[in-house]
Amino acid sequence: MTVTTLLYRDPAAPVDARVRDLLSRMTLREKAGQLNQRMYGWDAYRRTPDGRFELTDALYAETERFAGLGALYGLLRADAWSGVDHVGGSGAADGAELAHLVQRHVVETSRLGIPALFVEEVPHGHMALDGTVLPVNLAVGATWDPGLYERAAAHAAAELRARGGHVALVSALDIARDPRWGRTEECFGEDPYLAARLTEALVRGMQGEPDEFFAPDKAPVVLKHFAGQGATVGGRNSAESELGLRELHEIHLPAVRAGVRAGAAAVMAAYNEVDGMPCCGNRALLTGLLRERWGFDGLVMADGLAVDRLARVTGDRVSAGALALHAGVDLSLWDEGFTHLEEAVERGLVSEEALDEAVARVLRLKFRLGLFEQPYSAGPFPDPAAGRDLSTALARAAVTLLHDDQGVLPLSGAARIAVLGPHADTVAHQLGDYTAPQRPGTGTSVLDALRRTGADVRHARGCALTGDDLSGLPEAIAEAAASDVAVLVLGGSSARTPDTEFDANGAARTVVSEMTCGEGVDLAGLRLGGAQHTLLDAVTATGTPTVVVLVQGRPHAVPEAAERAAALLTAWYPGPWGGEAIAEVLLGRAEPLGRLPVSVPRSAGQLPVYYNHKDTEYGGYVDDSAEPLYSFGHGLSYTSFAYGPPRLSGRTVEADVTNTGERHGRTVAQLYIRRLVTPVWPRTLELRGFRAVDLAPGECRTVVFALGAEQLAQVGADLETAVPPGTVEIRVAESARRALTAVPVGLRVGQSFTEPDETPL
């Protein structure tokens, strides 16, 4: 007897043909089910007293509702919101077992045997028990090292797939324009060019080279958030955004476009609105721009419960779901609106053709993952030591030396070191938001790392991270006074605790304990806790040279540290082993490699302070300067560098960089352009390239930058990106502030970038 294999079951058939065949066999109910990601994954299972996993009635009901399951969010997620910990959750040893159990039920429930997508949070490593925790995105931005980040992203993808997960949700597209926003830590920085290069690295690392199918250790990426979420009013999470289309295209879209060009499998529509329409209901954004103009053929996912918010516009959740689907959303997240898509089609609120297009994109991703052939496969768990090494390397590369006015660093000659402050002896506050519980003993604090070097270290906490507790102040003063140098570790925290109250989408609702940053934790001011400022004043008043280290998820305004500390560093949230990285830099066993991905303000009152503002008369305030305390791109080394003037050579720019100090060191040469004659009003400066340069004492090297369409393009009056005719200055310097006074070279660009009048002025 001849057995006929259905086309969609034939692995040799083209993916699009398999999708069309499967889609033709599905009922309206089954189609709607593929677009729903309704339940929280941790509600799908529980542990039995004997340690096994068993499925819950909630999962049975969800799969029965749509005769299968399109996607399941957060099956492996562990944190204070989900309540998953090492007692009831799945670790590295049994995560794949849990995923297989759930997938088997989904496939057996589906009439056509359609597997589910397991969607997981991977903000800075897989947010699961035993996952490698990396430094947050703001720290990644401070490395200015896409290659290193690409390797770390690849490791995170391999961990995700080894646990049975499929799709990675990763913040990459938000641009930090107001540091009061609690999610600033999830941004690569304030600059679109830097964010674009790191977004490309993320996509390459997690997905591999563009291909029709994903390798077993690679994961499709959902880039979030699209678009403009970093520009909400007042730095308030999910608030409205007052974005002109030019600002949107110039600042908030370059990273998205870079990710799309790199082959990103999906993007997430953001909560905020653009020109009056929320992103998940914005057809001009999701279809007109993303799909039609940019040619994106991947998946669009709505942010959590964002579709239901559209009911404020449409009047009810059924029509809200229809609006989102018509706009271009393919997959919901926890919403009720998409559960009524069958009804919406039958009522004529949205066409079945639109439904089919969305379902086809979901199915295509499942075929590209090979889930129909191997729905239960998971590879070996990557070497945890390799993950730790990558996390530490990122942390080391992110530590940024802001000033060393008294030349106290490195501390190699210090006999007695007082290690003080609420961040000195903690690992929890080195981790960013969206972090799973860590096993006891994971990570290294600054205090532990310095003690392991054999140095004579004294410790006092000094004060609490938040509040007014100064009970440890006398001890801290005494230790500082008795030491040769004080290392004062201050900052903020995104550590959630079980007593945190959460919104339905997981954002912190009522901030408790010591949480001062993260989703839902926006600030009106940028000061540290009052007790920390008192401790800073008291320790510096002892006369002992004080090195202040800021561990933070946003640039706090601490001008007192710049004025009174002998040296100042920032490490952002460096991850579990960030203490090791900080100690290595303090002792001179590693160079400070970091450069600021954001401008550091003097106060919240002078915001905004980003460097690439419009080139208008930028006056100061009567009561304060309008300039940042430290500019974008700033970062010192334990040596010094001299930059020669730039030279044009064909389609390249060259500049000589010399190490004028006595130590080996690294500088990051930054290429900026300043537009002089241009069709639309220009920005003061625009970053258009960067190169890390390692130099021995006295060594000089010529740094070469490409000078092509990528560097010279501008968003025109028609909002299309092209190289306009005009005149530009090209500057090479070690920060945006230095670029303003650097010797430029001028370039006149003709009507077409291929014309011969692209000559120096």
C-alpha positions, 0 to 999 in steps of 0.5 A: 500500500502506498502511503501519501505524505501530506505536503506540509509534512514533507521536509524536502518541500519548500517552506512556503509550499508547506505553509500554504498546504497547512494553511489550506487545511486549517479551520478559522478557529485553528488559525486564530489559535496560532496567533494567540500567546495568551497564557503565562508559561509558568502556569502551564506546569507544577512540580509534584512532591516527588520532583516530577513535572505535571501539566496543569488544567490551565494548559489543558483549557488553553490548548482545548480552546484553540485545538492547539497552541500558537505560542507560549510565553515564559515557560522557563521564566523565573523571577519574583513576578512569576514566583518561580524559584529553584524549588519549583522551577526548572533548571539547566538539568531539567528545562528541556524535559519540561519543554518536551512535556508541554510540546508533546501535549500541544502536538497531540492536542492539535488536529494537524500536529502543529507544535508551539513556539516557546517564547522566552525573555533574553534581556541580558542572557536567558531569564531562566534558572541557571542561565548565564547573566550578562551585563545589561544593554547600557553596559554593552553600549559602554563597551563599544565592542560589537564583536564581543557582544556578538559572541555573548549573544551567541552563547545566550541563544545556545543556552535558550535552545538547549533548554527547549526554548525557541524564540528570544525577546531582546531589548535593542531598539529603545534609544535612551533620551531621558535617563529618568526612564526606568528602562534606560538600562535596556538601551544601548545608549543615546545614539542611533548609530551605536545602537544600530551596530550593536543590534546587528551584532545581536542578530548575527550572534543569536540567529547566525548567518542569514539562512532559511533554517535556524541551526540547533544552537541559534534562536530567532530574535524578537527585537523590542520595542518598535518604535520610539519607546525611549522618547516617552514624555517625562521619562514615564514608562508607557506614556505618550510620545511627542515625536515628530516624524523626522525625530522618529526616522533620524533617532529611533528607526536606524537600529530597527532598520539595521536589525531588519537588514541583518535578518531579524526574525521578528520585532515587537510593537511597543506600548507608546503611540506615534503621531496619535496611534499606539504602535500595535494599531499603527498600520502606517508603521507596521505595514506601510513602513516596516513591510512595504518600504523596508521589505520586512517579511518576519513576525510582528508581536505585540507587547504584553496586553498592548492589543487590549489597550486599543479598546480605548480607541475602538470601544471593545476588545473584539474590534481592538484585536481586529485593528491590531491584526489589520495594522500588522500584528501577527502574534499577541501577548496575553491579550483577550482581543486576539482570542476573538479573531474568529468572531472578528472575521465573521463580523467583517471587522477584519478580513480572513486574508489578513488573518491568513497572512499573519498565520502564514508568518507564524507557521513559516517561523515554526518550519524554519525552526524545524519544529515539525520534524523535531518538536522535542529536540534540544541540544547539550547545555553550553559550557557555563564557564564559557558563559561566565568568561563572556559575561566577565569580559563584557563587564570588564570592557564596560567599566568606564573611568570618568576622571582621575584628577589626583592620579590615584589609579591604579591602586597597585601601591595602596597598602590599606584599602577601605571598601565602603558603600551599600554596593560594596558587598552585594551581587544582587545589585550588580544585576539588571531588571529581568533577572532570574534568581541566582543560586547562592554563591553565584557571582563576586562582589567588589569587596570579595574580588579585592579581598582575593587579591591579598590586599589589606582590605577593610569594609563598612557598609556605611548606609542603606541604598535607599532611605535615611539609614546611616547607622553604619556611617561612623564605622565607614568614616573610621575605616576611611580615615585609617586607610590609604585610599577609600573605594566607595561603591554607590549606585542604584538597584533593579533587584525585585523581591517577592514583596514587589507588587506587579502590574498584569504585564510584569512591570513593578507597580509599587516599588518596595525594598531597594529597587530604584530602576527597572520597568515601572521604576521611573524617577522625577529626579536623578539623585542617589538616595540621600544617605548615599550623598551623606556618606559621600560627603563624610568619606571625602571629608576625611581627606583620604583619597576616595575612588567612587564607583557607580553601579547603576542602570541609568546615569545618575546625577552625582556632581559631588563625586566629580568635584570631591572624589579623587577618581570616578568610575561607572560600571552600569549593572555589570552582572554577577561577576562585575565585581571581578571586572571592577577590581581588576580595573581598580588595581590596574590588572585591566585597563579601563576600556569603557566609553560612555554610551550616554551623556551624564547630566549634572541634574534632572533639571537640565534634561535633555543633555544628549549630544546630537541635538539640533544645531541651534543656539544652545544656550545655558541656564541662568542657574546652571550649565546646559552641558552634560557633566560628562559627554557621550563617548567620554572615557579615560585610560591609564595612559593618554592619547593624541589625535591628529587631524583627519585626512581624506583619502578616496572613500576613506578618512584617516587620522593618526592616533598616538599613545603619549603616556607610559602604559599600554592602553586602548582608545576608541577613535570616533568619527563624527560628521557635522553638516554645514550646507544641507537640505534640512536642519542638521544636528550638531554632531552625528556619530558615523563610525568608531574603531578601538585602537590598542597602542603601546607607549609611544606607538602611533597608528593610522585609523581608517574609517569608511566614508560612504553612503552609510556615513553621509546619508541623511533623512531627507525632506521626504523622510527617505534616507539618501546622501544629499548634496551639501557640505559636511565637516568630518571630525575624529576625536575621543568623545563628542565633546572633544569632537566639537573642538577637534580640527575638521576636514571639509567635504563637498558632496554633489548631487549624486554621491558618485559624481566627481565633485565629492572633493575636500573643501 
